[in-house]
Amino acid sequence: MSNGDPVRVPYAVVAVGAAVLIVAVEAVALRGHRALAPLLAAVPLTLTLALLIRSLVERARPTPEFGPEDYEIDNGPAEMLRRWRSRAQMLADRADGSRADWDRHLRPLLAKEFELSTGHRVAKDRRATAAAGLVQFGPELWPWVDPENSSPREQNERAPGRAALDEILRRLQEM
């Protein structure tokens, strides 16, 4: 225990001490030493006031927060940022992979972001979604975002690359 730590007294000790003090005051009063009664009554009052002041001072003093560090928490901000970076790096690497990687991992995410940005549901009005996609991304990039453009026959060809992904993300951000 350091000097700044408060002293914790068990309630039983306080209760026994108060009972002894009450018995002492009563004994003095019954024996006829009335001159000592105010002195005996002042002692607990003084102790109570001292404890009250000490308690108020301790509460007013700012307590340092000794919680776990960000890197020590399993789901803390540092861990979440590390996962986000890892996932972003993995997705960016898939942009340079094959069309199969793009279709399996990036196209669903990009299509969902586009759907959320426009407010259209792709399943409701396919033509309106395609028209909005062509306007937003142009004829070069829309085929890489279009959820209907996944092709199982062309799985070995190259994905458009990181530059195309950056441009698609930039245009999504502008929406």
KAMODA-V171546 format. One record per residue. N is the residue number from 0. RES is the residue in one small letter. PHI is phi in degrees with one decimal (* if undefined). OMEGA is omega in whole degrees, 0 to 359 (* if undefined). Layout:
n=N res=RES phi=PHI omega=OMEGA
n=N res=RES phi=PHI omega=OMEGA
This chain:
n=0 res=m phi=* omega=180
n=1 res=s phi=-89.7 omega=183
n=2 res=n phi=-65.9 omega=183
n=3 res=g phi=-82.6 omega=181
n=4 res=d phi=-74.5 omega=178
n=5 res=p phi=-73.6 omega=178
n=6 res=v phi=-84.3 omega=180
n=7 res=r phi=-101.0 omega=180
n=8 res=v phi=-106.5 omega=179
n=9 res=p phi=-62.2 omega=181
n=10 res=y phi=-61.8 omega=180
n=11 res=a phi=-63.4 omega=179
n=12 res=v phi=-65.9 omega=179
n=13 res=v phi=-64.8 omega=181
n=14 res=a phi=-64.7 omega=179
n=15 res=v phi=-64.5 omega=179
n=16 res=g phi=-62.8 omega=178
n=17 res=a phi=-65.7 omega=180
n=18 res=a phi=-64.4 omega=178
n=19 res=v phi=-62.5 omega=180
n=20 res=l phi=-64.7 omega=179
n=21 res=i phi=-64.6 omega=178
n=22 res=v phi=-62.4 omega=179
n=23 res=a phi=-64.2 omega=179
n=24 res=v phi=-63.6 omega=179
n=25 res=e phi=-64.5 omega=180
n=26 res=a phi=-63.7 omega=179
n=27 res=v phi=-64.8 omega=181
n=28 res=a phi=-66.0 omega=181
n=29 res=l phi=-74.2 omega=181
n=30 res=r phi=-81.8 omega=176
n=31 res=g phi=93.8 omega=177
n=32 res=h phi=-91.0 omega=184
n=33 res=r phi=-66.9 omega=180
n=34 res=a phi=-67.8 omega=179
n=35 res=l phi=-84.1 omega=183
n=36 res=a phi=-60.2 omega=179
n=37 res=p phi=-62.1 omega=179
n=38 res=l phi=-65.2 omega=179
n=39 res=l phi=-66.1 omega=178
n=40 res=a phi=-74.6 omega=181
n=41 res=a phi=-71.8 omega=182
n=42 res=v phi=-61.5 omega=180
n=43 res=p phi=-66.9 omega=178
n=44 res=l phi=-63.3 omega=179
n=45 res=t phi=-64.0 omega=178
n=46 res=l phi=-63.1 omega=179
n=47 res=t phi=-63.5 omega=178
n=48 res=l phi=-62.6 omega=179
n=49 res=a phi=-63.0 omega=178
n=50 res=l phi=-65.9 omega=178
n=51 res=l phi=-64.3 omega=179
n=52 res=i phi=-62.4 omega=179
n=53 res=r phi=-61.5 omega=179
n=54 res=s phi=-63.3 omega=179
n=55 res=l phi=-65.8 omega=178
n=56 res=v phi=-64.7 omega=180
n=57 res=e phi=-64.0 omega=180
n=58 res=r phi=-70.3 omega=180
n=59 res=a phi=-75.7 omega=181
n=60 res=r phi=-73.3 omega=179
n=61 res=p phi=-68.0 omega=179
n=62 res=t phi=-98.3 omega=178
n=63 res=p phi=-69.2 omega=179
n=64 res=e phi=-87.9 omega=179
n=65 res=f phi=-108.1 omega=177
n=66 res=g phi=-85.8 omega=178
n=67 res=p phi=-66.8 omega=178
n=68 res=e phi=-68.9 omega=181
n=69 res=d phi=-55.4 omega=184
n=70 res=y phi=-78.1 omega=180
n=71 res=e phi=-92.2 omega=183
n=72 res=i phi=-87.2 omega=182
n=73 res=d phi=-59.7 omega=181
n=74 res=n phi=-118.6 omega=183
n=75 res=g phi=-76.5 omega=182
n=76 res=p phi=-58.9 omega=181
n=77 res=a phi=-66.0 omega=179
n=78 res=e phi=-66.6 omega=179
n=79 res=m phi=-64.8 omega=179
n=80 res=l phi=-65.2 omega=178
n=81 res=r phi=-62.4 omega=178
n=82 res=r phi=-64.7 omega=180
n=83 res=w phi=-62.4 omega=178
n=84 res=r phi=-62.6 omega=180
n=85 res=s phi=-62.1 omega=180
n=86 res=r phi=-67.3 omega=179
n=87 res=a phi=-63.0 omega=178
n=88 res=q phi=-64.9 omega=179
n=89 res=m phi=-62.6 omega=179
n=90 res=l phi=-66.7 omega=178
n=91 res=a phi=-64.8 omega=178
n=92 res=d phi=-66.5 omega=179
n=93 res=r phi=-68.4 omega=178
n=94 res=a phi=-64.9 omega=179
n=95 res=d phi=-95.7 omega=183
n=96 res=g phi=-87.3 omega=181
n=97 res=s phi=-91.1 omega=177
n=98 res=r phi=-64.7 omega=178
n=99 res=a phi=-61.6 omega=177
n=100 res=d phi=-61.8 omega=180
n=101 res=w phi=-60.2 omega=183
n=102 res=d phi=-64.8 omega=184
n=103 res=r phi=-80.7 omega=189
n=104 res=h phi=-114.3 omega=186
n=105 res=l phi=-89.9 omega=184
n=106 res=r phi=-56.8 omega=179
n=107 res=p phi=-61.4 omega=179
n=108 res=l phi=-66.7 omega=181
n=109 res=l phi=-65.6 omega=179
n=110 res=a phi=-64.0 omega=179
n=111 res=k phi=-65.6 omega=178
n=112 res=e phi=-63.1 omega=178
n=113 res=f phi=-64.6 omega=179
n=114 res=e phi=-61.6 omega=179
n=115 res=l phi=-67.7 omega=182
n=116 res=s phi=-70.9 omega=182
n=117 res=t phi=-84.4 omega=183
n=118 res=g phi=86.9 omega=177
n=119 res=h phi=-87.5 omega=170
n=120 res=r phi=-92.9 omega=183
n=121 res=v phi=-59.3 omega=183
n=122 res=a phi=-67.8 omega=183
n=123 res=k phi=-75.6 omega=185
n=124 res=d phi=-135.3 omega=184
n=125 res=r phi=-63.9 omega=182
n=126 res=r phi=-66.7 omega=180
n=127 res=a phi=-65.2 omega=179
n=128 res=t phi=-66.3 omega=179
n=129 res=a phi=-64.4 omega=179
n=130 res=a phi=-64.8 omega=179
n=131 res=a phi=-64.3 omega=179
n=132 res=g phi=-65.7 omega=178
n=133 res=l phi=-65.5 omega=178
n=134 res=v phi=-67.7 omega=185
n=135 res=q phi=-73.7 omega=188
n=136 res=f phi=-106.3 omega=183
n=137 res=g phi=84.3 omega=184
n=138 res=p phi=-69.8 omega=180
n=139 res=e phi=-79.7 omega=186
n=140 res=l phi=-96.6 omega=183
n=141 res=w phi=-57.1 omega=179
n=142 res=p phi=-58.7 omega=180
n=143 res=w phi=-86.0 omega=178
n=144 res=v phi=-103.9 omega=185
n=145 res=d phi=-54.4 omega=182
n=146 res=p phi=-67.1 omega=181
n=147 res=e phi=-87.9 omega=187
n=148 res=n phi=-96.8 omega=178
n=149 res=s phi=-70.2 omega=185
n=150 res=s phi=-124.5 omega=179
n=151 res=p phi=-70.4 omega=182
n=152 res=r phi=-78.2 omega=186
n=153 res=e phi=-107.4 omega=186
n=154 res=q phi=-71.9 omega=182
n=155 res=n phi=-90.7 omega=179
n=156 res=e phi=-75.6 omega=184
n=157 res=r phi=-75.6 omega=172
n=158 res=a phi=-75.3 omega=185
n=159 res=p phi=-66.9 omega=177
n=160 res=g phi=103.4 omega=185
n=161 res=r phi=-69.7 omega=180
n=162 res=a phi=-63.3 omega=178
n=163 res=a phi=-65.9 omega=178
n=164 res=l phi=-61.6 omega=178
n=165 res=d phi=-60.9 omega=180
n=166 res=e phi=-67.3 omega=178
n=167 res=i phi=-62.6 omega=179
n=168 res=l phi=-64.8 omega=178
n=169 res=r phi=-62.8 omega=180
n=170 res=r phi=-69.1 omega=175
n=171 res=l phi=-64.3 omega=180
n=172 res=q phi=-67.4 omega=180
n=173 res=e phi=-71.1 omega=184
n=174 res=m phi=-66.8 omega=*
